[in-house]
Amino acid sequence: MGRRIDLSHPIEAGMPTYPGLPGPVLTEFLSRRDSEARYAPGTSFQIARVDLVVNTGTYLDAPFHRFAGAPDVGELPLDRLVDLDGIVVNAGASARNGGRSIGPELFEGPALEGRAVLVRTGWAENWRTPAYFDGHPFLSRQAVDRLLSAKPALVGIDSLNIDDTADGERPAHTSLLAAGIPILEHLCGLERLPVSGFRVHAAPAPFRGVGSFPVRAYAIVDGERADAAER
C-alpha cells in the first residue's frame, strides 16, 4: 500500500475560511461527566455539536452549489470523488511572481480525462493569516475552457477560490459545475505529491439539499513516487 498524504486543513472552533462567513462553533451536546450516569462505572462518552457554514475548511462543491435542481453532495457518484487517478499542475511559479490568473498553457499536454486535476499554487502557506484572503491565484476563463475540453473527473486548488472573487460571474464554478465536475477548494499539502502516480479521495458526508461540504481529502502515493516527491 502506498503512502497516505493528507490534503485537508484541520477544522477548529472559530476558524475563518472565507471572508464574511462565520467560523464553526463547537459545543458539547453530551459531556463525558453527564454521560457517566447512563453507563456502567468507568464508561463515558462525549457527543459534540457543530454549527458551521458548509463552506468551511477544505470542502467540495457539487453542481447544486451553483444550480438549483442539480446534483447535491449526497447525489454525486463516488466515481467523481474517490480512487481517482491524480495529477498535480504546478502554478506556483506564476503565483510567487504575482501572477494571479492561471492560464490554459499549464493544462496542455498531459491527459486529464477522468482524472483529479489538483492545481498547486502554494497559496496554502498563507492559511490562517490575513494574506490568505488578499490577492489569491485563480483559474482564468481560458484555463477553464481548456479543462472542460479535457473532461477531468474533479478539479481542486490550494487557494481561497478557484475563481477571481472580483468576478461576479464566477466562470470556473459556473462552467465546471454545469459539466458535473466537482470542485475542491482550500487544499493543502500538494507540494508533497509527485506530478502523477497517486490516487485521490475526497468524499463529503452525503447530505441532501446541500451544495458544498467539508471533506477529508487525501492522496495515496505509490512507494517509488512518494520517495521521489519527498526528495
C-alpha positions as CSV (number, residue, x, y, z in Angstrom):
1,M,0.0,0.0,0.0
2,G,1.3,3.5,-0.8
3,R,1.9,6.4,1.4
4,R,-1.1,8.4,2.5
5,I,-0.8,12.2,2.3
6,D,-3.4,14.5,3.9
7,L,-4.6,17.3,1.7
8,S,-7.0,18.9,4.1
9,H,-6.8,21.7,6.7
10,P,-7.9,20.8,10.2
11,I,-11.2,22.4,11.3
12,E,-11.1,24.3,14.6
13,A,-13.7,26.3,16.5
14,G,-13.9,29.9,15.2
15,M,-11.6,29.2,12.3
16,P,-12.2,31.6,9.4
17,T,-12.3,30.0,5.9
18,Y,-13.8,32.8,3.7
19,P,-14.3,36.5,4.2
20,G,-17.8,37.2,5.6
21,L,-18.5,33.6,6.6
22,P,-18.6,32.8,10.3
23,G,-16.2,30.2,11.7
24,P,-17.6,26.9,13.2
25,V,-19.0,26.8,16.7
26,L,-18.2,23.6,18.6
27,T,-20.1,22.7,21.8
28,E,-20.9,19.6,23.7
29,F,-24.3,18.1,23.4
30,L,-23.3,15.4,25.9
31,S,-20.3,15.7,28.1
32,R,-18.3,12.8,29.5
33,R,-19.3,13.8,33.0
34,D,-23.0,13.9,32.2
35,S,-22.9,10.6,30.4
36,E,-21.5,8.7,33.3
37,A,-24.9,8.3,34.9
38,R,-26.1,6.4,31.8
39,Y,-23.5,3.8,31.6
40,A,-21.5,1.3,33.8
41,P,-18.9,2.7,36.2
42,G,-15.8,3.8,34.3
43,T,-17.7,4.1,31.0
44,S,-18.4,7.5,29.5
45,F,-18.9,9.1,26.1
46,Q,-18.7,12.6,24.5
47,I,-21.1,13.8,21.8
48,A,-20.2,17.1,20.2
49,R,-22.5,19.5,18.4
50,V,-21.2,21.6,15.5
51,D,-22.7,24.7,13.9
52,L,-20.9,25.6,10.7
53,V,-21.3,27.1,7.3
54,V,-20.7,24.2,4.9
55,N,-18.0,26.2,3.1
56,T,-15.6,25.6,5.9
57,G,-12.0,24.2,5.8
58,T,-11.2,22.1,2.8
59,Y,-14.5,21.5,1.1
60,L,-16.1,20.1,-2.1
61,D,-18.6,22.0,-4.3
62,A,-21.3,19.9,-6.1
63,P,-23.3,21.3,-9.0
64,F,-26.2,22.2,-6.6
65,H,-23.9,24.9,-5.1
66,R,-24.4,26.8,-8.4
67,F,-27.5,25.4,-10.0
68,A,-30.9,24.8,-8.4
69,G,-32.1,21.2,-9.2
70,A,-28.6,20.0,-10.0
71,P,-27.0,17.1,-8.0
72,D,-26.1,17.9,-4.4
73,V,-23.3,16.5,-2.4
74,G,-25.4,13.5,-1.5
75,E,-26.1,12.7,-5.1
76,L,-22.6,12.9,-6.5
77,P,-21.4,9.5,-7.8
78,L,-18.5,8.0,-6.0
79,D,-16.5,7.7,-9.2
80,R,-16.2,11.5,-9.2
81,L,-14.9,11.5,-5.6
82,V,-12.8,8.5,-4.6
83,D,-10.0,6.4,-6.0
84,L,-9.3,8.9,-8.8
85,D,-6.1,8.9,-10.8
86,G,-4.5,12.2,-9.7
87,I,-2.3,14.8,-11.4
88,V,-0.7,17.9,-10.0
89,V,-0.5,21.0,-12.2
90,N,2.1,23.4,-10.7
91,A,1.2,27.0,-11.0
92,G,3.4,28.0,-8.0
93,A,6.0,29.9,-10.0
94,S,3.3,32.2,-11.5
95,A,1.7,32.8,-8.1
96,R,5.1,33.6,-6.5
97,N,5.8,36.2,-9.2
98,G,2.5,38.0,-8.6
99,G,0.6,36.3,-11.4
100,R,-2.9,35.7,-10.1
101,S,-4.6,34.4,-13.3
102,I,-3.6,30.8,-14.1
103,G,-3.6,30.4,-17.9
104,P,-4.5,27.4,-20.1
105,E,-1.0,26.6,-21.1
106,L,-0.4,24.7,-17.8
107,F,-3.1,22.3,-18.8
108,E,-1.8,21.5,-22.2
109,G,0.0,18.2,-22.8
110,P,-0.9,15.7,-20.1
111,A,-4.0,13.6,-20.4
112,L,-6.6,14.9,-17.9
113,E,-9.7,12.9,-18.9
114,G,-11.2,11.1,-15.9
115,R,-8.5,12.4,-13.5
116,A,-8.5,14.5,-10.4
117,V,-6.6,17.7,-11.5
118,L,-5.1,19.4,-8.5
119,V,-3.7,22.9,-9.1
120,R,-0.8,23.7,-6.9
121,T,-0.3,27.5,-6.3
122,G,1.4,27.4,-2.9
123,W,-1.2,29.7,-1.5
124,A,-2.0,27.3,1.3
125,E,1.1,28.6,3.1
126,N,-0.9,31.7,3.9
127,W,-3.7,29.7,5.7
128,R,-4.9,31.3,8.9
129,T,-3.2,34.6,8.1
130,P,-4.8,37.8,6.6
131,A,-2.7,37.3,3.5
132,Y,-4.8,34.2,2.6
133,F,-7.8,36.5,1.8
134,D,-6.0,39.0,-0.3
135,G,-4.9,38.5,-3.9
136,H,-5.3,34.8,-4.3
137,P,-4.5,32.8,-7.5
138,F,-7.4,31.6,-9.6
139,L,-8.2,29.9,-13.0
140,S,-8.6,32.2,-16.0
141,R,-11.6,31.7,-18.3
142,Q,-9.3,30.3,-20.9
143,A,-7.9,27.7,-18.4
144,V,-11.5,26.7,-17.5
145,D,-12.3,26.2,-21.2
146,R,-9.2,24.0,-21.6
147,L,-10.2,21.9,-18.6
148,L,-13.7,21.5,-19.9
149,S,-12.4,20.1,-23.2
150,A,-10.1,17.8,-21.3
151,K,-13.0,16.3,-19.2
152,P,-11.5,15.7,-15.8
153,A,-13.4,13.9,-13.1
154,L,-12.7,16.6,-10.5
155,V,-10.7,19.8,-10.2
156,G,-9.1,21.1,-7.0
157,I,-7.0,24.1,-5.9
158,D,-5.0,25.1,-2.8
159,S,-6.3,28.7,-2.9
160,L,-9.1,30.8,-1.4
161,N,-11.2,30.3,-4.5
162,I,-11.0,28.7,-7.9
163,D,-12.5,31.9,-9.3
164,D,-11.4,35.5,-9.1
165,T,-13.7,36.7,-6.3
166,A,-14.0,40.1,-8.0
167,D,-15.7,38.4,-11.0
168,G,-19.4,38.1,-10.1
169,E,-20.0,35.6,-12.9
170,R,-17.7,33.0,-11.3
171,P,-16.8,31.3,-14.6
172,A,-14.9,28.4,-13.1
173,H,-17.7,27.4,-10.8
174,T,-20.3,28.0,-13.5
175,S,-18.7,26.0,-16.2
176,L,-17.2,23.2,-14.2
177,L,-20.3,22.5,-12.1
178,A,-22.6,22.8,-15.2
179,A,-20.5,19.9,-16.7
180,G,-20.9,17.9,-13.5
181,I,-17.3,18.3,-12.4
182,P,-17.0,18.8,-8.6
183,I,-14.6,21.4,-7.3
184,L,-12.2,21.1,-4.3
185,E,-11.1,24.4,-2.7
186,H,-8.7,25.2,0.2
187,L,-6.5,22.1,-0.4
188,C,-3.1,21.9,1.2
189,G,-0.1,19.6,1.1
190,L,0.1,19.5,-2.7
191,E,3.9,20.1,-2.5
192,R,4.2,16.6,-1.0
193,L,2.8,15.0,-4.1
194,P,4.5,13.8,-7.2
195,V,3.1,15.1,-10.5
196,S,1.4,11.8,-11.1
197,G,1.3,8.3,-9.7
198,F,-1.2,8.8,-6.9
199,R,-4.9,8.3,-6.2
200,V,-7.2,11.0,-4.8
201,H,-10.1,10.5,-2.3
202,A,-12.4,13.4,-1.3
203,A,-15.9,12.3,-0.3
204,P,-18.2,14.6,1.7
205,A,-20.9,13.3,4.0
206,P,-24.0,12.6,1.8
207,F,-26.2,15.4,2.8
208,R,-29.3,16.1,0.7
209,G,-30.1,19.7,-0.3
210,V,-26.5,20.8,0.4
211,G,-24.3,22.1,-2.4
212,S,-20.9,22.1,-0.5
213,F,-19.5,20.2,2.4
214,P,-16.1,19.8,4.1
215,V,-14.0,16.7,3.1
216,R,-11.0,14.9,4.4
217,A,-9.2,14.9,1.1
218,Y,-6.1,12.7,0.9
219,A,-3.9,11.0,-1.7
220,I,-2.3,7.6,-1.7
221,V,1.0,7.6,-3.5
222,D,2.8,4.5,-4.6
223,G,6.1,3.9,-2.8
224,E,8.6,5.0,-5.5
225,R,6.6,8.1,-6.4
226,A,6.3,9.1,-2.8
227,D,10.0,8.8,-2.2
228,A,10.7,11.0,-5.3
229,A,8.2,13.6,-4.1
230,E,9.9,13.9,-0.7
231,R,13.4,14.5,-2.2
